[in-house]
Amino acid sequence: MSVNWRGVMPAVTTKFTDDDQLDLDMFETNIQAQLDAGVTGIILGGTLGEASTLEEEEKRTLVREAVRIVNGQVPVIINIAEQTTKAAIDSARKAEEDGASGLMMLPPMRYKADHRETVTYYEEVAKSTNLPIMVYNNPVDYGIEVTLEMFEELAQYENIQAVKESTRDISNVTRMKNKFGDRFKLLCGVDTLAMEELLMGADGWVAGLVCAFPKETVCIFELIQQGRIEEARAIYAWFLPLLELDINSKLVQNIKLAEVATGIGTENVRAPRLPLIGEERKQVLEIIEAGMKSRPVIPEYKPTLV
């Protein structure tokens, strides 16, 4: 399956049982809710997916299960966050074997690669796989920015097709469009900037709070595509306090609590993460409960991406 790189693509959480095993039943429940809402892809193994705590076979199980659940309806994309080029190439190979449709790919982890090293890292993986790649550009959290000059070199590789834009600089959407036109699809990777970047021409949204609120997230995207900006803005204004739970070091715990509130998740996390307690938990629950009480009625709209 090819990847369109448009629309809302949830970076789904990994579900765990009370005894710290993969909770594949709740995983399926959540993904089905995403599909029912009209998402255009499923992204596994990102920060929200607690990928750094997953064993290799668990990652492969999640890919295979997601491929089974979506049954060809949307592409399944797995994140690559590795310390070595060799490991990244091996991850890409396994993803292809397991039926993934695409890769989301961070620069090298831990080692702060320079321009030449970062470009070569992406090049070597791109040359090793037939899968399309979305570059995850998040210098705030991961310390390496994939610059315009780097993208200029990477543009020669046809399977490097998209960018998860998480620089926190809204003008980067315009900067990329000015430089490359439609060569790279751009997907906003920061929930609190999504409407702004979509209005500036971003092609999609790699979303976090969509894990708990899939219909509202997809509705915002669709209304913007149809020029119904005030309707989209009203839902986005309601959503913003919840979206701010995503720009926090405890984003996994926060979003899992929101999934509990909407009935499509549990709050189990994998150590060293621990569930929220005390005042911190109380504050997050107050935000979630306020959002649930004022949850908007979704207006009728005809999906633009089918």
Backbone as a ProteinNet text record, in pm:
[ID]
protein_1_A
[PRIMARY]
MSVNWRGVMPAVTTKFTDDDQLDLDMFETNIQAQLDAGVTGIILGGTLGEASTLEEEEKRTLVREAVRIVNGQVPVIINIAEQTTKAAIDSARKAEEDGASGLMMLPPMRYKADHRETVTYYEEVAKSTNLPIMVYNNPVDYGIEVTLEMFEELAQYENIQAVKESTRDISNVTRMKNKFGDRFKLLCGVDTLAMEELLMGADGWVAGLVCAFPKETVCIFELIQQGRIEEARAIYAWFLPLLELDINSKLVQNIKLAEVATGIGTENVRAPRLPLIGEERKQVLEIIEAGMKSRPVIPEYKPTLV
[TERTIARY]
84.2	0	87.8	57.2	127.2	71	140.6	97.4	65.3	-53	-97.1	-38.4	-1.3	55.2	-34.3	-162.7	-258.1	-355.2	-422.9	-525	-469.8	-545.6	-508.9	-452.1	-330.8	-265.3	-232	-303.3	-276.1	-145.1	-68.2	47.4	-6.1	-44.9	-122.5	-36.5	-102.3	-36.5	-28.3	66.9	76.1	-0.9	-90.1	-174.3	-108.3	-108.6	-51.4	-156.9	-145	-230.7	-177.6	-252.8	-210.5	-79.1	-49.2	76.5	182.5	170.4	275.3	297.9	192.2	197.7	123.9	146.4	70.4	-78.3	-158.5	-303.7	-358.5	-359.8	-397.2	-547	-627.5	-771.4	-801.8	-743.8	-767.7	-699.3	-584.8	-517.3	-612.5	-682	-776.5	-896.5	-945	-1056.8	-1024.1	-904.3	-865.6	-846.1	-778.2	-756.1	-888.5	-982.1	-1112	-1182.7	-1168.9	-1227.2	-1163.1	-1033.6	-964.7	-1016.9	-1029.5	-1079.1	-1222.1	-1304.7	-1443.9	-1452.9	-1355	-1355.6	-1305.2	-1234.8	-1187.6	-1041.4	-957.3	-813.9	-758.8	-644.4	-587.9	-460.9	-424.3	-308.2	-296.5	-221	-193.1	-42.1	6.7	150.3	182.1	274.6	313.9	456.2	483.4	621.1	682.4	599.3	652.8	671.8	692.2	704.2	579.6	463.3	338.2	325.5	387.9	383.7	482.5	555.3	653.5	754.7	795.4	879.7	1010.9	1065	1194.9	1187.3	1067.3	1052.1	1007.2	982.5	930.6	1043.1	1020.7	1112.4	1090.5	1192.7	1185.9	1066.6	1043.2	932.6	797.9	790.7	666.4	636	738.1	717.7	665.5	724.2	681.7	538.3	505.1	367.6	268.5	302.1	212.5	192.8	299.6	286.5	194.4	221.3	140.4	-6	-29.7	-167.8	-236.4	-166.3	-226.5	-260	-170.7	-196.5	-321.1	-333.8	-452.6	-579.2	-574	-692.9	-738.2	-645	-685.9	-729.6	-676.5	-721.3	-723.3	-617	-604.2	-676.7	-745.5	-821.3	-729.4	-623.9	-528.7	-388.3	-284.1	-148.8	-110.2	-23.8	35.1	180.2	218.3	351.6	418.3	543.8	618.6	732.8	751.5	859.9	993	1097.7	1233.9	1309.1	1356.9	1434.7	1550.1	1658.4	1770.5	1899	1995	2123.2	2225	2206.6	2302.2	2231.6	2304.4	2250.8	2216.9	2302.8	2279.2	2145.9	2119	1994.7	1874.7	1889.4	1779.4	1745.5	1847.2	1824.8	1757	1798.5	1737.6	1591.7	1562.6	1424.4	1337	1392.4	1317.4	1287.8	1384.8	1365.5	1254.6	1257.6	1155.8	1018	1011.9	883.5	822.9	907.6	860	812.4	888.2	849.6	715.3	690.4	570.6	448.4	464.8	350.4	326.1	419.4	403.8	404.3	334.7	326.8	426.2	479.8	570.8	646.5	741.6	826.4	819.6	815.9	844.1	982.1	1069.9	1210	1275.3	1322.1	1399.9	1545.5	1617.9	1763.1	1824.4	1954.7	2018.1	1991.5	1966.5	1940.4	2072.3	2071.4	2183.3	2298.5	2360.6	2472	2417.1	2473.6	2426.2	2499.4	2440.5	2502.2	2505.4	2611.9	2619.7	2545	2555.5	2483.2	2512	2636.8	2674.5	2630.1	2646.9	2610.7	2458.3	2383.6	2237.2	2185.3	2235	2193	2229.3	2349.8	2393.3	2308.4	2271.8	2186.1	2054.2	1988.6	1862.3	1884.2	1990.8	2018.3	2034.9	2111.4	2139.6	2012.8	1927.4	1801.7	1711.7	1703.3	1618.9	1662.3	1791.4	1842.5	1818.8	1796.2	1784.5	1641.8	1542.8	1403.5	1319.1	1211	1112.1	1003.5	1002.5	897.1	914.1	803.8	810.7	843.8	911.2	963.5	910.2	868.9	838.1	947.3	1018.3	1123.4	1056.8	1096.7	1043.6	1140.7	1101.2	1189.6	1150	1217.8	1182.8	1309.2	1369.7	1494.4	1473.9	1353.1	1327.5	1348.1	1294.3	1301.2	1421.1	1471.3	1574.6	1707.7	1716.2	1845.9	1905.9	1844.1	1897.1	1786.8	1815.5	1719.9	1757	1657.9	1676.8	1647	1751.4	1742.3	1697.7	1666.7	1631.2	1742.8	1866.9	1981	1989	1957.2	1954.3	1843	1725.6	1614.9	1648.2	1725	1765	1844.4	1929.5	2007	1921.7	1826.7	1742.9	1635	1609.7	1501.9	1526.2	1649.6	1678.9	1625.2	1589	1540.4	1387.5	1332	1187.9	1106.7	1162.6	1084.8	1095.2	1172.7	1165.1	1059.9	940.9	824	756.8	778.9	699.9	782.6	729	795.4	692.9	724	647.6	710.2	642.9	696.1	671.2	778	767.8	874.3	913.1	1013.7	957	823.7	750.8	756.2	804.9	811.9	708.9	594.4	486.3	533.3	621.9	667.3	746.5	787.3	861.1	774.9	642.1	552.9	567.3	559.5	574	714.1	811.9	950.9	971.5	919.1	931.5	853.8	732.3	652.7	720.4	776.1	846.6	965.5	1035.4	1158.3	1130.3	1032.5	1016.1	879.7	789.4	656	590.4	543.7	478.3	570.6	701.6	794.1	782.7	769.7	752.1	614.9	537.9	414.3	450.5	378.4	407.6	291.6	322.8	221.7	262	172.7	200.4	216.6	321.9	347.2	328.5	273.6	253.9	106.4	35.3	-109.9	-153.2	-79.9	-122.6	-96.2	-34.6	-10.5	-83.2	-166.6	-221.3	-309.1	-405.3	-493.4	-414.4	-321.1	-240.6	-160.8	-98.7	-17.2	-103.5	-219.3	-310.3	-357.2	-383.8	-424.2	-311.4	-188.8	-73.7	-32.1	-109.1	-84.8	-30.8	-20.3	21.8	-79	-28.1	-110.7	-182.3	-135.7	-196.4	-152	-189	-168.4	-135.1	-11.2	24.5	-14.6	-123.9	-190.1	-168.7	-181.6	-166.8	-298.7	-370.3	-498.2	-605.3	-577.9	-667.7	-683.9	-585.1	-593.6	-717.2	-757.7	-876.9	-996.9	-971.3	-1078.3	-1064	-1082.5	-1060.3	-1158	-1286.1	-1384.6	-1362.7	-1333.3	-1310.4	-1187.3	-1082.8	-959.1	-980.8	-1042.2	-1067.8	-1161.8	-1261.1	-1355.3	-1284.8	-1193.2	-1119.4	-1047.4	-977.6	-906.3	-1003.1	-1112.3	-1206.1	-1271.7	-1310.9	-1373.4	-1276.9	-1150.2	-1051.4	-1039.8	-1037.6	-1026.7	-1145.5	-1260.5	-1381.8	-1405	-1307.6	-1319.4	-1415.9	-1455.8	-1549.3	-1468	-1397.2	-1292.2	-1350	-1458	-1513.5	-1564.5	-1623.4	-1667.4	-1548.2	-1442.2	-1320.6	-1258.1	-1257	-1195	-1267	-1399.7	-1477.2	-1442.4	-1429.5	-1392.8	-1249.1	-1161.3	-1020.7	-1005.3	-1084.4	-1079.5	-1119.4	-1224.4	-1262.5	-1149.7	-1082.4	-984.9	-852	-820.1	-684.3	-637.6	-716.5	-667	-629.8	-703.7	-670.2	-544.8	-534.3	-417.5	-288.9	-299	-180	-126.9	-206.9	-157.6	-51.2	-43.8	52.4	190.5	198.7	328	378.9	405.7	438.1	521.5	614.6	698.7	618.2	499.3	412.6	300.9	329.6	225.5	166	246.7	194.5	90.3	126.8	33.8	-91.5	-71.2	-184	-283.1	-231.3	-319.5	-384.6	-313	-376.5	-491.2	-479.9	-592.1	-710.4	-682.1	-789.7	-855.3	-776	-832.1	-925.5	-890.5	-978.7	-1112.4	-1106.7	-1228.9	-1322.5	-1266.4	-1350.6	-1374.6	-1321.8	-1353.6	-1276.4	-1164.1	-1088.6	-941.6	-918	-781.9	-777	-656.4	-630	-512.9	-490.2	-379.1	-250	-246.1	-124.3	-9.1	101.8	224.8	335.3	444.7	556.2	667.5	714.6	824.3	947.8	1020.7	1018.9	902.5	821.8	702.2	613	543.9	446.8	319.3	204	79.7	89.1	16.7	16.1	-48	0.3	-57	-69.4	-140	-142.8	-197.3	-137.8	-184.3	-169.7	-63.1	-41.6	-156.6	-194.2	-306	-436.3	-458.3	-580.2	-593.8	-484.4	-488.3	-520	-459.2	-485.2	-629.6	-679.8	-817.7	-916.8	-884.8	-973.6	-984.5	-873	-874.3	-957.7	-935.7	-1009.4	-1158.6	-1192.3	-1333.7	-1402.5	-1333	-1391.1	-1416.3	-1321.5	-1339.8	-1454.5	-1468	-1576.5	-1713	-1723.2	-1850.4	-1893.2	-1796.5	-1828.8	-1800.2	-1789.6	-1755.5	-1854.8	-1805.8	-1896.7	-1968.4	-2080.1	-2149.9	-2078.4	-2042.7	-1969.6	-2066.5	-2037	-2126.6	-2118.3	-2221.9	-2220.9	-2120.2	-2047.7	-1956.9	-1934.9	-1901.7	-1871.2	-1720.5	-1671.8	-1526.5	-1462.5	-1350.9	-1278.4	-1178.1	-1135.8	-1038.1	-1103.8	-1129.3	-1192.6	-1113.4
-120.1	0	125.1	220.5	347.7	433.8	541.1	630.3	766.2	816.6	944.8	1062.7	1042.3	1147	1270.4	1247.3	1356.4	1314.8	1414.2	1385.3	1370.4	1304.6	1284.5	1145.3	1139.2	1011.5	1005.7	927.2	919.5	849.4	909.2	841.2	765.7	641.9	570.7	530.6	523	473.8	321.7	268.1	122.5	83.7	-10.8	-51.8	-167.8	-157.9	-261.6	-314.7	-441.2	-501.3	-464.7	-501.6	-473.4	-543.7	-655	-725.6	-697.5	-581.9	-527.7	-610	-671.7	-734.8	-646.1	-668.6	-594.7	-625.8	-521.7	-537.5	-523.3	-632.6	-628.6	-607.6	-645	-621.6	-471.7	-400.1	-256.2	-183.3	-233.5	-180.8	-182.6	-295.1	-306.3	-214.2	-203.7	-113.9	28.6	73.1	210.2	231.8	138.9	155.5	154	71.2	69.5	203.7	266.8	399.5	502.1	488.3	578.3	558.9	434.4	405.6	457	436.3	481.4	633.4	704.3	850.6	902.6	818.4	860.5	899.5	845.1	873.7	813.4	863.7	821.7	738.3	704.9	620.3	593.1	490.2	455.4	455	533	542	475.1	381.6	304.4	342.6	323.8	328.9	465.7	568.3	699.8	720.8	846.1	875.9	831.1	861.8	820.9	670.1	600.1	454.6	390.8	472.7	423.5	328.7	364.2	273.5	239.3	335.1	309.9	201.4	166.4	62.3	-71.1	-74.1	-195.5	-288.5	-417	-516	-528.9	-576.4	-584.2	-667.1	-779.4	-864.3	-799.3	-717.7	-645.7	-545.8	-475.6	-382.1	-455.9	-570.7	-646.8	-697.2	-737	-781	-667.9	-548	-433.9	-403.2	-410.5	-386.2	-490.6	-616.1	-723.8	-711.7	-682.2	-669.6	-549.5	-437.5	-319.3	-345.2	-414.1	-448.4	-535.6	-628.2	-715.3	-634.5	-545.7	-470.4	-375.9	-302.6	-204.6	-273	-392.8	-474.2	-394.4	-319.2	-247.6	-114.6	-75.1	50.7	172.7	168.4	279.8	221.2	297.3	247.7	241.6	145.6	133.5	177.6	271.6	332.1	307.5	265.7	241.2	341.4	394.2	489.2	416.8	475.9	427.3	531	488.6	574.1	489.8	489.6	401	479.5	412.4	477.1	454.8	352.5	322.4	308.7	335.5	318.7	172.6	82.8	-60.7	-101.7	-53.6	-88.5	-28	93.1	157.2	79.7	35.7	-44.1	-175.3	-236.8	-362.3	-340.5	-229.9	-199.4	-179.4	-112.6	-92.1	-225.9	-316	-447.9	-524.6	-523.2	-594.1	-533.4	-401.8	-335.4	-379.5	-388.5	-431.3	-576.6	-661.2	-802.2	-817.2	-729.6	-741.8	-675.8	-612.8	-558.2	-410	-338.8	-193.8	-128.9	-17	55.4	169.4	213.2	326	338.4	431.2	456.1	602.7	628.5	761	750.9	848	824.2	946.8	927.1	1029.7	1025.9	1137.2	1132.6	1036.9	1011	919.3	961.8	864.7	892.2	899.5	978.2	997.5	1075.2	1018.4	1090.6	1208.1	1327	1445.4	1455.7	1394.3	1389.7	1528.4	1554.3	1681.4	1669.2	1772.6	1777.1	1653.6	1627.7	1516.5	1382.8	1364.5	1237.5	1215.6	1323.8	1311.4	1276.7	1346.5	1319.2	1176.1	1134.1	998.7	892.9	917.4	825.2	802.4	911.5	899.5	835.4	871.9	816.5	665	617.6	473.9	393.3	445.7	375.4	381.8	497.7	512.1	416.2	399	309.5	162.8	134.2	-4.9	-59.4	28.3	-14.4	40.6	-29.5	20.1	102.7	103.8	173.2	325.3	398.6	545.1	592.2	705.6	755.8	896.3	918.7	1051.7	1090.8	1196.1	1245.3	1313.1	1271.3	1329.6	1439.5	1563.5	1677.4	1744.1	1705.5	1751.4	1789.9	1903.7	1943.4	1980.7	2020.4	2061.2	1943.8	1828.9	1712.3	1622.5	1623.1	1525.3	1585.9	1718.4	1784.2	1800.3	1745.1	1759.1	1815.1	1926	1979.4	1932	1881.6	1849.4	1978.4	2040.2	2174.1	2171.6	2289.6	2300.5	2247.1	2274.3	2227.2	2074.9	2014.3	1868.1	1812.9	1873.7	1826.4	1841.1	1942.1	1960	1839	1785.3	1666.6	1540.6	1534.5	1414.1	1406.3	1517.3	1520.4	1425	1381.5	1290.5	1149.9	1119.1	985.2	986.1	917.1	923.6	873.6	780.5	726.6	810.9	918.7	1016.9	1118.1	1105.6	1170.8	1275.6	1271	1356.3	1399.7	1496.8	1550.5	1564.7	1509.1	1540.8	1666.4	1777.3	1910.3	1941.5	1927.2	1948.7	2046.6	2140.6	2238.3	2345	2352.8	2456	2591.6	2597.3	2721.2	2711.8	2779.1	2769.6	2814.3	2913.1	2964.4	2860.4	2752.7	2648.2	2579.6	2579.5	2525	2605.5	2736.7	2822.7	2812.5	2805.4	2796	2669.4	2558.1	2432.3	2437.6	2493.9	2504.3	2596.9	2706.3	2797.5	2729.9	2648.6	2586.7	2465.4	2383.7	2253.3	2230.9	2328.6	2307.7	2188.2	2093.7	1974.4	1853.1	1876.6	1762.2	1681.5	1751.2	1683.5	1719.2	1618.7	1644.6	1682.4	1779.6	1829	1797.5	1732.1	1699.4	1761.7	1840	1901.7	1793.7	1804.5	1706.9	1760	1881.3	1943.5	1979.9	1912.8	1929.5	2074.4	2153	2290.4	2386.6	2340	2423.2	2371.3	2270.6	2199.6	2288.1	2358.3	2439.1	2547.6	2608.3	2714.2	2661.6	2545.5	2492.4	2442.2	2385.8	2344	2463.6	2573.9	2694.8	2750.8	2723	2769.6	2671.9	2563.2	2474.1	2337.5	2303.2	2166.8	2066.8	1950.4	1849.1	1757	1754.6	1662.9	1692.1	1600.1	1619.6	1485.1	1470	1354.8	1392.1	1334.6	1385.4	1296.6	1357.3	1286.5	1267.8	1380.1	1369.2	1300.9	1279.9	1198.6	1060	1014.5	882.5	871.9	984	986.5	1049.5	1141.9	1218	1212.3	1093.8	1081.1	1161.2	1161.9	1230	1380.8	1438.2	1582.6	1622.2	1540.1	1570.9	1566.3	1459.5	1446.4	1556.6	1591.3	1696.1	1829.3	1865.2	1990.6	1990.7	1881.9	1874	1889	1816	1816.6	1953.1	2016.2	2147.7	2249.7	2241.5	2332.6	2308	2182.2	2151	2206.6	2214.2	2261	2410.8	2478.6	2622.9	2666.9	2575.4	2607.2	2643.2	2753.8	2787.8	2821.4	2895.6	2933.4	2811.8	2716.8	2594.3	2515	2508.3	2439.4	2511.2	2643.6	2721.7	2701	2690.5	2671.5	2538.5	2432.3	2302.2	2305.4	2370.3	2380.4	2458.7	2563.7	2642.1	2556.3	2474.7	2380.8	2282.3	2238.1	2130.1	2174.6	2303.8	2348.3	2310.6	2327.2	2285	2137.2	2055.7	1913.4	1892	1963.9	1949.7	1986.1	2077.4	2117.5	2004.5	1901.3	1784.4	1709.8	1737.6	1671.2	1735.6	1861.1	1930.4	1935.3	1818.9	1800.9	1674.4	1671.3	1552.3	1428.2	1448.8	1336.6	1316.3	1348.2	1338.5	1199.5	1095.1	958.5	933.4	965.8	945.5	1032.5	1156.2	1248.1	1194.1	1152.4	1109.1	976	890.9	765.4	789.5	888.6	923.4	972.8	1049	1095.9	979	879.2	760.2	684.5	681.8	618.7	692.6	826.5	906.8	882.1	854.6	833.2	685.4	598.2	456.1	377.7	431.1	359.2	341	325.4	301.1	273.4	243.1	228.7	319.3	340.2	428.7	352.8	223.8	147.6	197.4	225.7	264.9	167.8	172.9	83	159.2	103.5	163.4	180.1	290.6	378.1	476.3	489.9	571.5	510.2	596.5	553	634.3	578.4	656	781.9	884.3	1009	989.9	1065.9	1062.4	1204.4	1218.2	1341.6	1460.5	1575.9	1701.8	1702.6	1640.5	1634.9	1561.7	1448.4	1371.6	1450.6	1514.8	1592.6	1701.6	1772.2	1881.7	1830.8	1718.7	1662	1615.4	1549	1502.2	1617.8	1728.6	1845.6	1897.8	1899.5	1943.6	1848	1718.9	1617.6	1625	1635	1638.6	1763.4	1876.9	1999.3	1982.8	1919.2	1894	1799.7	1697.4	1602.4	1667.6	1755.7	1820.9	1916.3	1976.9	2075.2	2022	1890.8	1827.9	1872.3	1922.1	1978.8	1872.2	1912.8	1829.6	1847	1735.2	1740.7	1775.6	1880.5	1915.5	1814.1	1811.1	1723.8	1775.1	1683.8	1721.1	1599	1625.4	1517.8	1499.4	1380.2	1360	1392.4	1461.7	1497.6	1390.3	1306.5	1202.5	1067.1	997.5	866.1	766.1
0	0	0	-88.4	-86.2	26.2	58.5	165.9	105.3	133.7	79.8	156.6	282.8	368.1	374.3	395.1	416.4	526.1	581.3	680.6	820.4	906	1046.6	1063.8	1115.4	1143.3	1291.8	1369	1512.9	1543.5	1633	1691.6	1812.2	1790.7	1892.4	2012.2	2126.7	2247.3	2241.3	2315.6	2331.9	2455.9	2441.6	2553	2628.9	2763.4	2848.8	2945.3	2978.4	3080.2	3218.8	3320.7	3458.1	3493.9	3424.6	3451.3	3345.1	3276.3	3189.4	3062.3	3012	2880.9	2780.2	2652.2	2552.1	2566.4	2570.9	2579	2437.1	2364.3	2223	2204.1	2302.5	2292.4	2296.1	2392.6	2400.7	2284.9	2240.7	2122.2	2003.1	1984.6	1873.2	1892.8	2015.3	2043.2	2003.7	2039.9	2009.8	1860	1795.9	1652	1576.2	1618.7	1552	1567.5	1684.5	1705	1612.3	1589.3	1496.8	1354.3	1313.6	1179.2	1161.6	1261.8	1254.5	1239.2	1295.4	1287.8	1154.1	1078.3	947.6	940.3	1029.3	1018.9	889.8	848	719	733.4	854.7	879.6	1027.2	1061.7	1201.1	1218.6	1315.3	1341.1	1474.3	1470.2	1587.7	1631.1	1758.8	1805.8	1817.7	1831.8	1859.8	2009.1	2048.2	2190.7	2265.5	2208.9	2272	2280	2186.8	2186.9	2282.2	2359.6	2457.8	2392.5	2271.5	2193.1	2262.2	2336.7	2400	2505.9	2549.7	2652.1	2592.8	2462.4	2400.5	2357.2	2374.5	2320.9	2170.6	2101.2	1955	1908.3	1973.1	1930.6	1959.9	2064.3	2092	1981.1	1934.2	1823.3	1700.3	1672.9	1555.4	1572	1693.2	1719.4	1695.2	1739.9	1720.8	1572.6	1494.8	1350.9	1288.1	1317.8	1257.7	1298.4	1426	1473.6	1409.2	1398.8	1336.8	1190.8	1120.8	980.2	969.7	1061.5	1061.2	1087.7	1185.7	1225.4	1114.9	1055.9	954.2	825.2	798.7	685.5	555	532.4	406.6	399.1	504.8	500.2	499.3	578.2	587.5	603.2	573	593.6	740	771.3	904.5	893.9	979.4	975.4	1109	1105.4	1228.2	1239.8	1359.1	1383.3	1398.5	1342.8	1363.1	1445.3	1561.4	1650.7	1702.3	1626.9	1657	1678	1741.6	1768.8	1657.2	1576.8	1471.1	1337.5	1231.5	1096.7	1071.6	1119.3	1101.9	1164.4	1284.8	1352.5	1281.4	1229	1157	1030	958.4	837.6	872.6	982	1024.2	1064.2	1130.8	1168.9	1045.9	945.4	821.4	753.5	755.5	694.5	765.5	898.4	975.9	953.6	944.8	921.2	788.9	687.6	556.3	561.4	629.4	643.2	715.3	812.6	895.3	833.9	719.1	647.4	664	726.6	738.3	600.1	590.9	463.3	454.5	568.4	567.3	697.4	697.7	813.2	852.5	981.8	1035.7	1099.2	1072.7	1106.5	1169.4	1291.7	1361.4	1317.4	1334	1316.9	1419	1410.1	1505.8	1650.4	1734.8	1875.4	1953.4	2059.6	2153	2090	1986.7	1922.9	1842.7	1864.3	1793	1660.1	1559.3	1427.5	1364.7	1285	1212.6	1079.8	997	869.7	784	759.6	671.7	729.3	858.8	922.1	921.2	945.2	945.3	806.7	706.2	568.2	529.3	561.3	525.3	594.9	719.3	794.1	720.4	682.5	609.6	472.1	406	273.3	278.8	374.6	381.5	409.3	495.4	520.8	397.2	334.8	215.6	105.5	88.8	-15.1	18.7	147.1	190.5	183.6	162.6	174.3	61.2	32.3	-62.8	5.6	137.9	210	201.3	187.6	193.2	334.1	341.9	469	496.9	622	671.5	771.2	743	832	952.4	1071.1	1194.4	1237.8	1215.9	1241.6	1372.3	1480.9	1614.7	1691.3	1656	1723.7	1869.5	1907.1	2045.4	2140.1	2104.8	2192.8	2165.2	2041.3	2004.8	1962.9	1960.5	1951.3	1812.9	1709.4	1573.2	1484.9	1416.6	1319.6	1180.3	1108.6	967.8	892.2	838.6	782.1	636	584.4	442.7	354.6	393.4	314.8	315.5	427.6	434.1	345.1	352.3	268.7	120	86.4	-53.2	-102	-15.9	-52	-50.4	41.8	54.3	-53.2	-121.1	-220.4	-336.5	-357.1	-468	-443.2	-318.8	-285.5	-288.6	-385.5	-408.2	-289.7	-212.7	-100.8	25.9	25.6	134.2	90.4	146.2	88	175.3	305.8	394.7	515	587.1	705.6	817.2	932.4	1052.6	1110.4	1093.1	1125.4	1273.2	1352.4	1496.8	1545.4	1458.2	1498.7	1591.3	1600.7	1675.7	1605.8	1482.7	1405.2	1293.2	1311.9	1213.6	1076	1071.9	942.2	864.7	930.7	859.9	754.4	774.3	672.2	543.7	554.5	437.4	380.3	467.7	422.8	338.3	384.9	310.6	178.9	182.6	60.5	-40.9	6.2	-85.2	-151.4	-73.9	-123.5	-211.6	-171.1	-235.8	-301	-291	-346.6	-280.7	-362.2	-308.9	-304.5	-317.4	-316.3	-187.1	-73.2	55.3	111.2	151.4	224.1	367.2	421.3	556.2	649.3	760	860.6	992.9	1050.8	1180	1285.5	1366.9	1470.1	1610.6	1623.2	1754.2	1766.7	1855.3	1864.2	1878.7	1957.5	1986	1871.4	1764.4	1646.7	1523.4	1542.1	1426.1	1338.7	1397	1313.3	1241.6	1313.6	1252.9	1134	1149.8	1040.7	925	955.7	848.2	767.4	834	762.5	676.6	715	637.9	528.7	513.6	400.9	434.6	562.8	597.3	541	504.8	438.3	536.8	660.8	755.8	896.9	985.2	1129.3	1190.7	1240.4	1322.4	1464.8	1512.8	1631.6	1752.8	1872	1997.4	2070.1	2097.2	2168.4	2085.1	1957.9	1875.6	1935.5	2011.5	2075.1	2163.1	2223.3	2308.1	2238.9	2146.2	2081.4	1929.2	1870.6	1726.5	1641.2	1675.8	1591.9	1589.4	1703.9	1709.4	1628.6	1636.6	1564.8	1414.7	1367.5	1224.1	1176.6	1257.7	1219.8	1197.4	1284.8	1267.1	1133.1	1102.7	975.3	858.2	861.2	748.6	731.1	839.7	828.6	768.3	806.2	747.4	597.5	556.4	413.9	335.5	400.5	334.2	351	411.1	426.6	535.8	620.7	729.4	854.1	842.7	938.8	1075.5	1081.5	1211.5	1288	1216.4	1282.7	1336.2	1255.9	1299.9	1418.3	1412.4	1519.1	1651.5	1645.7	1769	1836	1756.3	1813.7	1864.1	1790	1827.9	1958.2	1975	2098.8	2217.8	2200.4	2306.8	2334.6	2228.5	2235.8	2297.5	2287.1	2319.1	2459.9	2565.7	2697.6	2701.9	2627.5	2619.7	2535.2	2425.8	2339.5	2412.7	2508.1	2583.6	2671.8	2694.2	2766.1	2686.5	2556.7	2468.5	2473.7	2515.2	2517.3	2661.2	2713.2	2854	2865.5	2958.4	2972.3	3010.8	3068.1	3105.8	3002.4	2877	2773.8	2763.7	2783.6	2772.5	2881.8	3005.7	3116.1	3098.3	3054.1	3035.4	2933.5	2819.9	2711.1	2744.9	2815.3	2856	2954.2	3041	3128.1	3045.8	2940.1	2852.4	2779.9	2740.6	2675.8	2770.4	2898.2	2996.9	3000.7	2999	3008.4	2891.1	2773.5	2654.9	2626.7	2713.3	2705.2	2602.4	2555.9	2452.6	2492.5	2622.2	2667.5	2816.2	2863.2	3006.2	3040.5	3168.8	3205.5	3235	3206	3232.6	3146	3210	3140.5	3180.9	3109.4	3139.6	3210.3	3320.3	3396.5	3306.9	3324	3441.8	3451.4	3345.1	3362.7	3470.5	3543.1	3643.1	3625.7	3659.3	3651.9	3737.7	3697.3	3771.9	3908.8	4006.1	4140.5	4194.4	4304.5	4380.6	4304.1	4330.1	4272.1	4120.2	4072.2	3927.3	3859.4	3913.3	3857.9	3867.6	3980.5	4001.2	3895.9	3867.4	3770.6	3630	3592.5	3459.7	3449.3	3553.5	3552.2	3545	3608.8	3602.9	3460.1	3388.5	3248.6	3163.5	3184.1	3106.7	3137.8	3266.5	3305.6	3252.2	3252.4	3195.8	3046.5	2977.5	2835.1	2806.5	2888.1	2868.1	2890.1	2988.7	3019.3	2907.8	2840.1	2736.1	2595.9	2583.7	2455.3	2347.3	2235.1	2134.9	2053.2	1998.1	1901	1767.1	1704.5	1577.8	1464.8	1388.6	1277.9	1164.8	1082.8	966.5	863.8	804.2	696.5	607.8	483.1	390	388	420.4	422.9	287.8	294.9	172.3	132.9	228.7	200.7	221.3	113.8	123.3	40.8
[MASK]
++++++++++++++++++++++++++++++++++++++++++++++++++++++++++++++++++++++++++++++++++++++++++++++++++++++++++++++++++++++++++++++++++++++++++++++++++++++++++++++++++++++++++++++++++++++++++++++++++++++++++++++++++++++++++++++++++++++++++++++++++++++++++++++++++++++++++++++++++++++++++++++++++++++++++++++++++

